[in-house]
C-alpha cells in the first residue's frame, strides 16, 4: 500500500502495523473521483449539506494522510484517507446489495465503526448500540428500531442471539476472511466499479441519518427509553462546530476515549473528517494505551466522560506532555482540582454540555480573554458553567418550567439573568433532534413552546452563561476507577454535603445484571467491598463516603447525561 | 461606555479613541436579548442559516470584546460587540423606517460599512459599490440594481449626484450630528425598543443578501457588466470556511486591507464575526498605517490583493513580526521571491482563488504536511496552484470547455489529471452565486452543464490540485508601487517571456479618467514616466520592462480577477 503520511510513529512502534496491508477491495481504483450522482433538478448553487462530504473532500486533498488507525489490538489496522473512503463506499454498496432502502435502520454494536459515513452513502440510518447493554435491552432496540441489518463486534455477538435481521460479525482484523471484510469486498464487487457516481446524494437535508437510544429524564420521563432521530444537516453543522470550537485541523490527531456509540460519538466521527485530522481507535478505556498515545502518537484532542479523567491523571504513566492536548469534557463540570491536575500535564479542558437530543455537546463554556490571569479556583468556578451555544447552534435559554395545567404552546419566559433563579434549559435550531422515533406524543411534550426542553435545571448568569445547578457543585470524578470493580456496570460519583468536610463523594452504582442477585439484600456489604476497591486505587479524598445501588436507573444512560440524571 | 476588552493597544496609542463615546442610540438597553422573531411554522430543529447569527452570538458571548475599530482617521471610532450589534439593529430599523421591503437593494459607496449585517436584519440586499468608479458607472449600477436607498461616504458624495433614490452621507465621524448616525438614531427611535424581537428572521435561505458588480470574462463576455446575486446560506457557509481555513478565532484580529466592497469583502465581514474576532478598518492602503497595526495592534490576518504585497514588504517600517500573521492572497500566485520575503517578516501566505461569482475565495492551495521541508522554490511552485475547494464548498473541477455547437446541457467532462491538458475551471454548490441579476440568459450560459463556468483556464494535477495556467507563471507583483503614480487608476503586472531574462514584468495600466486626455497619443512618454516612477521605488528586477495602457478594461474589475482578466 501507499505510504501513509505522518504515521511514522505508528510504524516505528508497531511491527504489525508496519506489515499491515488493506484488503484488495479497500484499494481505490486509479482515477477515482469523489462525486455522487446528484438528484435531478439540484440547483447549481444549492447543495444539501451532508457530513459525507467531509471524508470525500479529505480523501481528495489528503489521500495519503493517516485517516484512522486501530493499533492496540491483535490485528492492528491503519488506513489512509483514500483507502478509508473506498471502504466507506464499499460499505454503502454492501448495504445496497443487501436490499437496504433509503431511511432503513442499520444496527451497529461495536466499539468502533466507520458506518457513520457509510450509511450516508446508502442514505440509511445508523443505530449504534451501547456494547454494555444486556441481551434483552439490545433485543428491544433492534425490535423498536426495525433494524434491517445488524453488525456486531465478535465480543458482543451474544447480545444479538436470536435477532430476526441478518447479522454480520466484525472480527476486527481487517483481513480478507473477516466476515465484515467479506461484506465490504462483496459491496465493492456489487458496485461494478461505478464508484461514488453510482450512489445518490441525499437531496433532503432533513432526512434521518442516526438513531440514538437515550433515557429521557423528568419532566418527560415515562419510564421507557426513547430513540432520538438525528438528521443529516444537524450532523453536518454539529460536526463543523465541534471541529471549529475545539480547534481541530489537519494537523490534529483525535483519540477515541469516548465510546463511538454514545450519541453518534458526539458527532466527532464526522468532526474529525471535517478537519481532515487523524483518529486513533481504542477498544476500551485502557490508561496505558491512552498514555502511550498521548506521549507518542501526537494526540491533540480527545473527548472524555467525567469518569475517565481521574483515572487518566492518576495512571502510572501520567506525565507532562510536550504539546498541549485538548480534553473535551462533558457530563459534569471539571473541578478546580481536576483542572489543576490536567494543566500540570499540559491537558487543556474544554467544558461542553449537551444531551443525546442535541447531538451531544452543543454548548461550550467559552473562555473569556481575561480568565487566564485568574486564580485556579476562580477559573474553575467560571469554567464549571455550561456556557453558551456553540458555533452553529442557536442561543440556549433558561426558562421557567412548565406550570401545572399550562399549555405546551404557551410562549417560554426567560428566567432573569441573576445567577439565582432556577429554570429549565431549552434549545432550538439545527443542533436539536428532529423527533423521538415513532413517538409523536413524547416529541410534542419535549418540544414545548417551540424549544427542546432538556429537563436540566439551571440558572442564567448576568454574563449570559448558563449553569446547571446540580452540576455546578464540585462533583468529584472518581467513577473511572470505581467502574473497574468487576460487579459494577455503571457508576457516577457526585459531591454530597458532609458535616465535617463540607462535601464528600457519593457513588451511585448500577450493578452488572448478572451480579444483582449476588448482592441482593447485602447492599452494605457491597458498599464496603467497593470502598476497599476504591482505597486501593484512589487518594483518600476521592474515595466514596457513601455508595448507593440504583437498580432502576437505565443502564443505557449516556455518559453525557449521567451525573445529572442520577442526582435528580 | 463599558471598557472594551483587549483594546488596550488602541487606547494607549490613540488619545482620540480613548475619549471616544458612541452615540447614545448605540448603547444597548439593559437586559437586551438577541432573538429575532421567527416566522410562524419554523420547525424546532431547523433554523435557516444566516450570517446575521454570527454577530448576535458574538454580542452575547463577548459583549465587551473589541468588535470593530477605525483608528487612523480624524474621528476614530471603536465599538464592542454589544454596541456594534445595537448599531446593526438600529440600521435594520432605519431601513424599515425608510419603507424598505424584503429583497430591496441598498447601495453603499464607502470604504467600510457594517451594512453587511444590518441589511440581513431588514431582509434587504446590500449593493456595495467600488468607490473608484466613475459617476457614470455608479449611475448605471444604481439604475440597474434599483437601489431604494443610497449610503455614500462623504469623499464619494460626488459619485451619486443626481441619483433618484434618497442619499444618506456618511461623514465617518461616529458623532451624533453625522447624517449616518442620525439615520441610526432615528432607526433606534423607530424601533420603539422592540429590539431584535421586532425584526423577522429570514425564513428563506435562498433569499438574496448581496448584489455584487462584476466583469464577466470570456467565454461569457458580452461587453457589459453583470450583477452577481449572493444568498444568505451561501454567505453563511463561505464565511464559515474562510474563518475555519484561515484559522481565525476569538483571539484573532483582522486588518481590512482588501476593500470591503470587493465581492462582499470576500465574505470576511461575516467570517470575522463568526470567529468573534476583532477587525480594524482602514480608509485606504496606507503602508505606515498597515505596519503600525501589524506591529502594535495584534493583527493576525489580512486579505491582500496581489498588488499590495510588494508595497508591504518594501515599506520602510517593514520588519520581522513577533507573532505570525496570515496573509490571504488571491488574484495571482505568490512567487518564490514574495513568499520568501513574507516569511522573513513572519507573514504566512495562504493562497486562495475564486471569483465574485463564488463569493470571493472558494479554493485554497492547502499545504501538504510534507511541503514544509521543501526548498523555497519548490514550495512556491506547489503553492502557486489554486488547490482544492475549501471547507464548505463542493469539489472544483477542470473540464473541457464548451465546444462549438455543443448544448449547454451536455454533461461536463473532466480533463485528465495530468497537469497538462487545459480545461475550464467550474464550480457548483453552496459557494456559487444564485444568478446574474435580471439576466436569466447570461445565468443559463454561465451555468452550462450544471456548474458555474469560470472562464479561467487551468490544468488538473495528478495530486488533485488545480492550477490556472496564466497564473501559474511567476507573476511579479509590483503593481502596488506603480499604482502610487498619480495618473494611474488600476494596474496589473504580469510576467512576459523575455529573450534574455526568461521573463520580465509587463504592466497593464488603466489611467485615471481625467488623465487619459493628458497622455492621449503619448503612450510611450507615459511608459517612460511610469518606469522612472518605478525605478525610484522598486528593485530593478521588479520594474516593468513593458507598459501597456488598456482603456477598455473596466475599472470596476475586482482584484481577485484582475490579473487573469488582463492577461486573456
Interface residues (C-beta under 8 A of the other chain):
Chain A: X5 X6 X31 X33 X34 X35 X38 X42 X44 X45 X46 X47 X49 X53 X56 X57 X60 X61 X62 X63 X65 X206 X231 X233 X234 X240 X243 X244 X247 X249 X250 X251 X274 X366 X368 X369 X370 X388 X389 X391 X392 X394 X395 X414 X417 X428 X429 X430 X432 X433 X434 X435 X447 X450 X451 X452 X463 X464
Chain B: X5 X6 X31 X33 X34 X35 X38 X42 X44 X45 X46 X47 X49 X53 X56 X57 X60 X61 X62 X63 X65 X206 X231 X233 X234 X240 X243 X244 X247 X249 X250 X251 X274 X366 X368 X369 X370 X388 X389 X391 X392 X394 X395 X414 X417 X428 X429 X430 X432 X433 X434 X435 X447 X450 X451 X452 X463 X464
